[in-house]
Amino acid sequence: MPSFDVVSEADVVEVRNAIEQANKEISTRFDFKGSDARIEQKDRELTAFADDDFKLSQVRDVLLSKCAKRNVDVRFLDIGDPQKIGGDKVKQSITVRHGVSGDHAKKIVRVVKDSKLKIQASIQGDAVRITGAKRDDLQAIMPVLKKEITDVPLAFNNFRD
């Protein structure tokens, strides 16, 4: 029986490259001269540091532009609230989303059921497996899911015949 998985995964290598390019640009920009502005990465947790809120927003903008250039969808980044640390310095945590959350998985299953195609969807951890009798039905649901689910980037992998 043909099937495929609906996932939401960022390319970790491209995210790391975007962070390195952003740090390189921040270190060479004139408006960051003498400031402690940088982005650090620990697995899927990013932390942006800056001297004040304005510079923090500039660091964030540089990161988002580098992610866009590296073809990393910025919807993968979950940006937290800025926090004050010693003195005037601020930091902000940015989480790289991985997997389809429970709410989005339920929404995907609902869209599949409402499509009236002869396919089934089941939640498998952080992915949604879609199975059907015909390959054409599976290929027909892909654009429907892309159109209906806009708040997270979706990818389709593990296509089996």
Secondary structure, 3 states (H helix, E strand, C coil): CCEEEEECECCHHHHHHHHHHHHHHHHHCHHHCCCCCEEEEECCEEEEEECCHHHHHHHHHHHHHHHHHCCCCHHHEEEEEEEECCCCCEEEEEEECECCCHHHHHHHHHHHHHCCCCEEEEEECCEEEEEECCHHHHHHHHHHHHHHCCCCCCEEEEEEC
